[in-house]
């Protein structure tokens, strides 16, 4: 292969490996100490949908959660782990269930 063709071939082969900018590494959120699995986006969406179903504002939910604590004593305003997300979801579901039950009882008493 003549020298000119060789250099053209090498230029074409190396063209795919050269980058204008260095590649950036994408890192996820850093886990807090003691958290083994971060709360998922699905959990955050579920909490948000329960908040809307209850008719609460974001600040109202935050204030209500600040009055409650996880088993280890941390306030529920931070939802770091999947266990935190599950605890908040179950708590909100029980509040919604109680509200629905009380409205059914109230409707029956009106009749």
Long-range contacts (C-beta under 8 A, 24 or more apart in sequence): 31-80, 32-80, 35-80, 35-81, 36-81, 37-81, 37-82, 38-80, 38-81, 38-82, 39-79, 39-80, 39-81, 39-82, 39-84, 39-85, 40-82, 40-85, 43-79, 43-82, 43-85, 43-86, 43-89, 44-79, 44-85, 46-85, 46-89, 47-79, 47-85, 47-88, 47-89, 47-92, 50-89, 50-92, 50-93, 50-96, 51-92, 53-96, 54-92, 54-95, 54-96, 54-99
